[in-house]
Amino acid sequence: MSGGGVAEGGPVIRGVSPVLPTPFRADGSIDRRSFERVITHTWELGVGSVMFPGFASEYFALSDLERLWLLSDLAETVPPGRLLVASVAEHATHLAVRQVRRYADLGAGAINVLPPHFCGPPRAMILDHLAAVLQGAGPLPVVVQLAPRDTGTRLDPGDLARLRADHPNLAAVKVECRSPGSYIRALTRHGVPCLAGNAGIDLPEALEAGAVGIQPGGGFVDLYLRILRLWDTGERAAALDLHARLAAWLESWWPVPGAPLAMGKAIAWRRGIIDEPHCRAPGPTIPSGSVDPALAEVDRFIREFSLGRHAPE
């Protein structure tokens, strides 16, 4: 499960499918050189797919043109047999479908769709939006991302099962609620594959329930690969121990809005994967001074999990 990619009969999104961070400079401009290093580092880890731009990419802070630039850069690097999952988060159905087509033209091998949530659209309109995206994406596989903590959007497993019956290219649902086991089991019974979200804070429960992979942020992808490799090879006790140590950190970050995003980016910076740790203002920030307590916490995290630096170019 730890790799994923293209399986016999078509693409399958499974294993560790990281969401790539967007590197920014202190002035808010995009650091495309660092983004190239993010891409190289991530593919070299052996993942079967990557997703961009998601929450961990700060998609909400990127212009349409910037998303196209970065996706174009990424699309040129996809190794044979692997997938670029391009994320569509447009609220308006018309714009979402148009974006799907643009991303397909750029070379995306799959689409991730975040359901509309501003002003609390009714369930029927959300399902119509998803159906339009699935129709527009066909035959590309589509992942539906459910993130109730961030969006308030909730759909029944039966809704998604019916949607998949009408649109077989609904390849998976990314489940980002806490205690996701019952929801994942219900979707799995309906034949809908599931991916874990929420930085994998409930990953063992998701895997026990039948999840086929995880889409985490990009600061320590190799740690998630370790956990899933242990799980896949039957070393469950070791996998659970390693995850419990990670979850303790995640739980400490979770109550502070934006903290998991900022910490993931700071970890990527200290590991040499990106040149600077900035989120785009007014996003969360980890100060870069050598005596800052948050930076010391980042370094403790890196030491605890023996996370190496990115090889110099």
SEMILO-533762 format. One line per 3 residues: number of its first residue (from 0); for each residue x, y, z of C-alpha. Coordinates in nm, 2 decimals. Layout:
# residues N
NUM	X,Y,Z  ...
This chain:
# residues 313
0	0.00,0.00,0.00  0.29,0.24,0.07  0.35,0.32,-0.30
3	0.04,0.33,-0.51  0.01,0.46,-0.86  -0.13,0.29,-1.17
6	-0.26,-0.06,-1.13  -0.37,-0.31,-1.38  -0.70,-0.19,-1.53
9	-0.63,0.18,-1.46  -0.51,0.43,-1.21  -0.56,0.37,-0.84
12	-0.49,0.64,-0.58  -0.36,0.45,-0.27  -0.08,0.44,-0.02
15	0.08,0.77,0.06  -0.03,1.04,-0.18  0.12,1.36,-0.04
18	-0.02,1.71,-0.08  0.27,1.93,-0.19  0.35,2.25,0.00
21	0.38,2.58,-0.19  0.71,2.75,-0.09  0.70,3.13,-0.04
24	0.96,3.39,0.02  0.93,3.64,0.30  0.78,3.90,0.06
27	0.50,3.66,-0.03  0.63,3.57,-0.38  0.64,3.20,-0.49
30	0.98,3.03,-0.47  0.96,2.81,-0.78  1.32,2.68,-0.73
33	1.22,2.54,-0.39  0.90,2.40,-0.55  1.12,2.21,-0.80
36	1.31,2.06,-0.50  0.98,1.97,-0.33  0.88,1.78,-0.64
39	1.22,1.60,-0.68  1.23,1.50,-0.31  0.87,1.37,-0.32
42	0.90,1.16,-0.63  1.24,1.02,-0.51  1.06,0.88,-0.20
45	0.87,0.65,-0.44  0.52,0.76,-0.39  0.27,0.66,-0.66
48	0.09,0.99,-0.67  0.09,1.35,-0.55  -0.18,1.61,-0.50
51	-0.17,1.98,-0.56  -0.30,2.24,-0.46  -0.47,2.13,-0.14
54	-0.51,2.28,0.21  -0.14,2.20,0.28  -0.05,2.38,-0.04
57	-0.24,2.70,0.08  -0.46,2.67,-0.23  -0.67,2.95,-0.09
60	-0.38,3.19,-0.11  -0.29,3.12,-0.47  -0.42,3.30,-0.78
63	-0.56,3.10,-1.07  -0.25,3.19,-1.27  -0.01,3.07,-1.00
66	-0.20,2.74,-0.97  -0.16,2.69,-1.34  0.22,2.78,-1.33
69	0.29,2.53,-1.05  0.07,2.26,-1.19  0.25,2.30,-1.52
72	0.59,2.27,-1.35  0.47,1.96,-1.17  0.30,1.79,-1.47
75	0.63,1.80,-1.66  0.80,1.58,-1.38  0.55,1.29,-1.34
78	0.74,0.96,-1.38  0.58,0.69,-1.59  0.32,0.49,-1.40
81	0.25,0.76,-1.14  -0.02,1.02,-1.10  -0.06,1.39,-1.06
84	-0.39,1.46,-0.87  -0.50,1.82,-0.94  -0.73,1.97,-0.68
87	-1.03,2.17,-0.78  -1.18,2.38,-0.50  -1.38,2.64,-0.70
90	-1.71,2.71,-0.52  -1.91,2.78,-0.84  -1.99,2.47,-1.04
93	-1.93,2.65,-1.38  -1.58,2.75,-1.27  -1.51,2.41,-1.12
96	-1.59,2.23,-1.44  -1.38,2.48,-1.64  -1.09,2.42,-1.40
99	-1.12,2.05,-1.44  -1.08,2.08,-1.81  -0.78,2.31,-1.78
102	-0.61,2.07,-1.54  -0.68,1.78,-1.77  -0.52,1.97,-2.06
105	-0.21,2.04,-1.84  -0.17,1.66,-1.79  -0.34,1.59,-1.46
108	-0.40,1.21,-1.43  -0.67,1.25,-1.17  -0.88,1.52,-1.00
111	-0.95,1.60,-0.63  -1.27,1.80,-0.57  -1.35,1.99,-0.25
114	-1.73,2.03,-0.24  -1.87,2.38,-0.22  -1.93,2.51,0.13
117	-1.96,2.89,0.14  -2.30,3.00,0.27  -2.40,2.64,0.34
120	-2.54,2.52,0.01  -2.81,2.26,0.04  -2.72,1.89,0.00
123	-2.89,1.86,-0.34  -2.68,2.14,-0.48  -2.36,2.00,-0.34
126	-2.44,1.66,-0.50  -2.52,1.83,-0.83  -2.18,2.01,-0.82
129	-2.00,1.69,-0.76  -2.19,1.52,-1.04  -2.10,1.80,-1.28
132	-1.73,1.77,-1.19  -1.73,1.40,-1.23  -1.90,1.43,-1.56
135	-1.65,1.70,-1.67  -1.35,1.50,-1.56  -1.45,1.17,-1.72
138	-1.27,0.94,-1.78  -1.02,1.08,-1.53  -1.05,0.93,-1.17
141	-1.19,1.18,-0.91  -1.13,1.19,-0.54  -1.41,1.36,-0.34
144	-1.26,1.54,-0.03  -1.48,1.56,0.27  -1.33,1.80,0.53
147	-1.62,1.89,0.78  -1.38,2.05,1.03  -1.27,2.31,0.77
150	-1.58,2.34,0.55  -1.88,2.21,0.75  -1.99,1.99,0.46
153	-2.13,1.65,0.55  -2.26,1.39,0.31  -2.41,1.05,0.39
156	-2.22,0.74,0.26  -2.53,0.65,0.07  -2.51,0.98,-0.12
159	-2.16,0.90,-0.23  -2.24,0.54,-0.32  -2.53,0.66,-0.55
162	-2.29,0.92,-0.70  -2.04,0.65,-0.78  -2.31,0.43,-0.93
165	-2.38,0.71,-1.17  -2.02,0.81,-1.22  -1.78,0.52,-1.20
168	-1.48,0.75,-1.22  -1.54,0.85,-0.85  -1.22,0.67,-0.75
171	-1.21,0.75,-0.38  -1.33,0.96,-0.09  -1.09,1.14,0.13
174	-1.23,1.12,0.48  -1.12,1.40,0.71  -1.34,1.37,1.01
177	-1.22,1.26,1.35  -1.29,0.90,1.45  -1.35,0.81,1.08
180	-1.38,0.43,1.12  -1.76,0.40,1.09  -1.78,0.63,0.80
183	-1.50,0.45,0.61  -1.66,0.11,0.68  -1.99,0.23,0.55
186	-1.83,0.36,0.23  -1.62,0.05,0.19  -1.94,-0.17,0.22
189	-2.08,0.03,-0.07  -1.76,-0.04,-0.27  -1.62,0.32,-0.24
192	-1.25,0.33,-0.17  -1.14,0.57,0.10  -0.83,0.77,0.18
195	-0.74,0.91,0.53  -0.69,1.28,0.58  -0.64,1.51,0.88
198	-0.26,1.45,0.87  -0.32,1.09,0.96  -0.41,1.17,1.32
201	-0.65,0.87,1.32  -0.46,0.66,1.06  -0.47,0.32,1.23
204	-0.85,0.35,1.28  -0.89,0.44,0.91  -0.67,0.15,0.80
207	-0.85,-0.10,1.02  -1.18,0.02,0.87  -1.05,-0.04,0.51
210	-0.89,0.29,0.40  -0.65,0.23,0.10  -0.41,0.52,0.18
213	-0.35,0.86,0.31  -0.31,1.21,0.17  -0.09,1.40,0.42
216	0.10,1.73,0.39  0.45,1.73,0.25  0.69,1.81,0.54
219	0.76,1.45,0.65  0.61,1.22,0.39  0.89,0.96,0.46
222	0.75,0.92,0.81  0.41,0.82,0.68  0.58,0.58,0.43
225	0.75,0.41,0.73  0.42,0.37,0.91  0.24,0.22,0.62
228	0.53,-0.01,0.53  0.53,-0.15,0.88  0.15,-0.19,0.86
231	0.16,-0.36,0.52  0.43,-0.61,0.62  0.24,-0.72,0.93
234	0.45,-0.53,1.19  0.14,-0.38,1.34  0.28,-0.32,1.69
237	0.57,-0.12,1.55  0.34,0.07,1.31  0.11,0.16,1.60
240	0.40,0.27,1.82  0.54,0.49,1.56  0.20,0.64,1.48
243	0.13,0.70,1.85  0.44,0.91,1.88  0.34,1.11,1.57
246	-0.02,1.15,1.69  0.11,1.30,2.02  0.27,1.58,1.82
249	-0.03,1.62,1.59  -0.27,1.65,1.89  -0.05,1.92,2.04
252	-0.07,2.12,1.71  -0.44,2.06,1.64  -0.61,2.31,1.87
255	-0.42,2.61,1.72  -0.57,2.71,1.38  -0.31,2.68,1.11
258	-0.05,2.52,1.33  -0.02,2.18,1.15  0.03,2.37,0.82
261	0.29,2.60,0.96  0.48,2.32,1.14  0.48,2.10,0.84
264	0.63,2.38,0.63  0.89,2.46,0.90  0.99,2.10,0.92
267	1.03,2.10,0.54  1.25,2.41,0.57  1.47,2.27,0.84
270	1.52,1.96,0.64  1.64,2.16,0.34  1.34,2.07,0.12
273	1.24,2.44,0.09  1.45,2.75,0.13  1.22,2.95,0.36
276	0.94,2.85,0.60  0.68,3.12,0.52  0.31,3.08,0.47
279	0.16,3.36,0.26  0.03,3.64,0.48  -0.20,3.65,0.67
282	-0.13,3.28,0.72  0.02,3.11,1.03  0.39,3.17,1.09
285	0.68,2.98,1.26  0.95,3.24,1.33  1.29,3.15,1.20
288	1.51,3.29,1.48  1.74,3.03,1.63  1.61,3.07,1.99
291	1.24,3.06,1.91  1.06,2.79,2.11  0.85,2.68,1.81
294	1.17,2.63,1.61  1.32,2.43,1.89  1.01,2.21,1.88
297	1.05,2.16,1.50  1.41,2.04,1.56  1.30,1.81,1.84
300	1.04,1.65,1.60  1.31,1.60,1.33  1.55,1.44,1.58
303	1.28,1.21,1.74  1.19,1.06,1.40  1.54,1.07,1.25
306	1.43,1.27,0.95  1.71,1.33,0.71  1.79,1.64,0.51
309	1.72,1.67,0.14  2.03,1.58,-0.06  2.19,1.90,-0.20
312	2.15,1.97,-0.57
